[in-house]
């Protein structure tokens, strides 16, 4: 026996998902059914959900900071006040 589920999603997301599933040879309905079956079987959402997902720009900035922190050629300040003082005296 089947039943209907009505959900609201962004129209562009729906189009992208339909294109993906079509390329994979499944319908939207089949893909959602696969997701639900897997969730029930695992008794969990069948993929990892993370709170902190960083953009490439943020990841690159963090890597740059880590790189700069480990090199002695960059001046370090103990406080923002110390930095401002140096700027004023320059």
C-alpha positions as CSV (number, residue, x, y, z in Angstrom):
1,X,0.0,0.0,0.0
2,X,1.3,3.5,-0.8
3,X,0.6,6.9,0.7
4,X,1.3,10.5,-0.4
5,X,3.7,12.9,1.3
6,X,3.5,16.6,0.5
7,X,6.6,18.6,1.1
8,X,7.6,22.2,0.3
9,X,11.1,22.8,-1.1
10,X,12.9,25.5,-3.0
11,X,12.0,25.2,-6.7
12,X,15.6,25.4,-7.9
13,X,16.6,22.7,-5.5
14,X,13.8,20.5,-6.8
15,X,15.0,21.0,-10.4
16,X,18.6,20.2,-9.5
17,X,17.6,17.1,-7.6
18,X,15.3,15.9,-10.4
19,X,18.2,16.3,-12.9
20,X,20.6,14.4,-10.6
21,X,18.2,11.6,-10.0
22,X,17.3,11.4,-13.7
23,X,21.0,11.0,-14.4
24,X,21.2,8.3,-11.8
25,X,18.2,6.5,-13.4
26,X,15.8,7.0,-10.5
27,X,12.8,9.2,-9.8
28,X,12.4,11.8,-7.1
29,X,9.9,9.4,-5.4
30,X,12.4,6.5,-5.6
31,X,15.2,8.6,-4.2
32,X,13.1,9.8,-1.2
33,X,11.9,6.2,-0.6
34,X,15.6,5.0,-0.6
35,X,16.5,7.8,1.9
36,X,13.6,6.8,4.2
37,X,14.3,3.1,4.0
38,X,18.0,3.7,4.9
39,X,17.0,6.0,7.8
40,X,14.6,3.4,9.2
41,X,17.2,0.6,8.8
42,X,19.9,2.6,10.5
43,X,17.6,4.3,13.0
44,X,19.3,7.6,12.1
45,X,19.7,10.1,9.4
46,X,21.8,8.2,6.9
47,X,24.5,10.8,6.5
48,X,26.7,12.9,8.7
49,X,25.3,16.2,9.8
50,X,27.9,18.8,11.0
51,X,27.3,22.1,12.7
52,X,30.4,23.8,11.3
53,X,30.7,23.6,7.6
54,X,33.2,26.1,6.4
55,X,33.4,27.7,2.9
56,X,36.6,27.3,0.8
57,X,37.4,30.9,1.6
58,X,37.2,30.3,5.3
59,X,39.3,27.1,5.1
60,X,41.9,29.0,3.1
61,X,42.0,31.8,5.6
62,X,42.4,29.3,8.5
63,X,45.2,27.6,6.7
64,X,46.9,30.9,6.0
65,X,46.6,31.9,9.7
66,X,48.1,28.5,10.8
67,X,50.9,29.0,8.3
68,X,51.6,32.6,9.5
69,X,51.4,31.6,13.1
70,X,54.2,29.1,12.7
71,X,56.6,31.6,11.0
72,X,58.7,34.0,13.0
73,X,58.8,36.7,10.3
74,X,55.3,38.0,11.2
75,X,55.0,40.4,14.1
76,X,52.8,39.3,16.9
77,X,50.8,41.6,19.2
78,X,49.7,40.9,22.8
79,X,46.6,43.1,22.4
80,X,44.7,45.2,19.9
81,X,45.7,48.2,21.9
82,X,49.4,47.4,21.3
83,X,48.6,47.2,17.5
84,X,46.8,50.6,17.5
85,X,49.6,52.2,19.4
86,X,52.1,51.0,16.8
87,X,49.9,52.3,14.0
88,X,49.5,55.7,15.7
89,X,53.3,56.0,16.2
90,X,54.2,55.0,12.6
